[in-house]
Amino acid sequence: MKAERKRNLIFCLTILFSSIYLIWRIFFTIPWQSGFWQAAAGILLAAAETATMLGMFELMISRMRSGKSELVMPNPKPWEYPEVDVLIATHNEPAELLYKTINACMFLEYPDQNKVHVYVCDDGNRPWLHRLAESLGAGYLGMTENPHAKSGNYNHALEKTSSPLIATFDADMIPRRTFLMRTVPYFLIPDCPVGLIQTPQSFYNQDLFQFNLYSENDIPNEQDFFSREINVMRNASNSSAYTGSNTVILRKAMEEIGGFPYDTITEDFETSLRLQKAGYITYATEEVLASGLSTTTVSSMISQRIRWARGVIQSIRNTHAIFTRDLPAAARLSYLNAYLYWWSFFNRMVFILAPILFALFDFRLVECGFWELVIFWLPSHLFYSFSVRYLSTNVRTMRWSQIIDTILAPYLILPVLLESIGIKQLKFKVTQKEKTSVKTTSLRYVIPHAVLILLTLAAIVRFAAGKYGMALVYSSVILFWLFYNLIALFYAVLFMLGRDSKRKYERIRAKEEIRLEFEGIAWEGRTMDVSEEGMAFRLDSKAKVRKGDICRASVVTEYYQAELAARIVHVKEEGDGQFLAAVVEPENEKSRRHWLQIVHDREHSLPKEIDPWMTVYDDISRNIRLRFLGQKRSG
């Protein structure tokens, strides 16, 4: 409670000092006397600052109100659980990817398994997938022609099924055994019109920000900030978004809004918006109950973000979300912020170019003196930085937000502008997520950031040249922003340089019982980490095995047991025991299914919070050592 009061005080002070700063910026600092273009640029910079800060205000207010909107999940009797249709949407994904998702859905826990109906919804109408679904015990709903992409696929499934609840999963999202037990009860809250329960999007592989920047041990997945923080905060205004997967939806509510919408490329976002307009609650939870694959190439990630940007703008326009009387004012404000978020990349570019224009070309965008900046800007900036930390449970910092925005900015500005003026993208593009062992990017993506680095360096040299003493002090704000932006741009270049991806399957930390057998002798131990193709484990005593030996391994958990052929690839003596690593192959189909569940029916072992001790120096020096000096990362 004390921490909450401190947080709210910081938020209130941020809003106060930032409001004072904005009033000063808008009414007293525009360079009206410096000509049309400089005044226009000054207005643009002030508008970018205003939009950024107003968006932050909305998030802070949502955070302060979030505790008042929490739904308490009831504990229904076993017979009260309704029937559920579990729908897996697929377009052109490979068999290996789909096998894992279908398999996991068949292991979903429920009081009466006869009430759970799993369907593979295939708009490619592929015979081999029909056979795969049947072999795993799932139903199959195929389509020959589907001009409406994922919406058409799901609407076709709605016509063929009848359960009162619908769970939706993307082809790569692997649910945990407890998914239905932790979501369905919300729909049984008395006199509470729950239309949709959204669990966080989670990923078991490193995202590109973690991987390309060698930060897989130090920062969480970039999307965690939205899934685990922003979307949950928006429960306060009933504007939490459906993100397309890991979701349970009330069929009655879907029928009331006419099914999944067609005139958008983000049918999930618009579905939740239409449910809210119809009077239903869309509720985002914090508990991770499914994990999938994050995008593995820069081109696929940029295409994904462009689709999200265009789709959100389309859906807000289609539903008149900002102006409709069918939503309360808080929700409309939230959707205004959702729209303005996609302009944050344009704002980021303005913030990068503004000090360059002033320092390199004497282009004045702000009319003020040094001490005015200290009085009006400095308190606002400091409290703004504090608030970003308090806004997130250490999932995101101001520095990482600006690094991410800087990386994406050059590629999102034009799509957002085109969509905002009505030039629409209507074709749905499936995001490529298949894990491959290739380099994660191409050098062509470096060009915009490299150009900006050269301009920033030139601006620093020109602006600092010949200055010393108090002249440097008075120039410190401009130099601060030039260096601040330079660091973010340097991160962007490191990101775009990519990194060789040699491992196809992710290793996930797991401690489970293992029994290793070789030539009639058995040894007991525990696994350290597991993957779809192998595992590392420790034995309590020294086994008489060498590298290359083929052993029989049995891994047992509370719910699964897998019998494996294990080829030893590493042996290390450790006291009375041994550390070993092996490549594994399940002995039969049952063991294959159970082994995949042993690997994936657990919380992933990637970071959930930013390491607070990692500095800019640590990040960049690590990248240089590992990327350019040939050092290898331990582990």
Beta strands, then each sheet from edge to edge (+ up, - down):
strand 1: 84-90
strand 2: 116-122
strand 3: 139-142
strand 4: 165-170
strand 5: 174-175
strand 6: 194-198
strand 7: 247-250
strand 8: 281-284
strand 9: 290-291
strand 10: 508-509
strand 11: 513-518
strand 12: 521-530
strand 13: 534-539
strand 14: 550-556
strand 15: 561-574
strand 16: 577-586
sheet 1: 3+ 2+ 1+ 4+ 7- 6+ 8+
sheet 2: 5+ 9-
sheet 3: 10+ 12- 11+ 14- 15+ 16- 13+
end
